[in-house]
Amino acid sequence: MKSDGVEALYLETHNWGKAAQFFRALGFELDFETDHNSGLLRNGDGAYLFVAEVPEDRPTGMQVVIKVPAEDTFDAGAPVEVVSPFEDTHFGTREMSVRDPDGRTWILQAPSGK
């Protein structure tokens, strides 16, 4: 089983409020906001955007999340290097990390199956 393409972009910011305003000005709509300075934004049927605030002393990052239809039918195989196997997330999915030939890590996300 192969992936279903890009599921989401995960962005870190130093200011959740300003980041949310920026993306809303670009046409994204707030799907939900958490009580810890993060939230999910959508723009049509494309990949969603999850933005999370991190402390000022920590650099911000960005991660592409690739959708996998089901954990039990997904077989990465060569040349995909598994960094960490599928694990439960606190938001109801399962995620694993893989590394590409240039050393970048990617997140693969599957439904929890529960």
Secondary structure as UniProt FT lines:
FT   STRAND          6..13
FT   HELIX           16..25
FT   TURN            26..27
FT   STRAND          29..33
FT   STRAND          38..42
FT   TURN            44..45
FT   STRAND          48..53
FT   TURN            56..57
FT   STRAND          62..67
FT   HELIX           71..73
FT   TURN            78..79
FT   STRAND          81..88
FT   TURN            90..91
FT   STRAND          93..99
FT   TURN            101..102
FT   STRAND          105..111
//
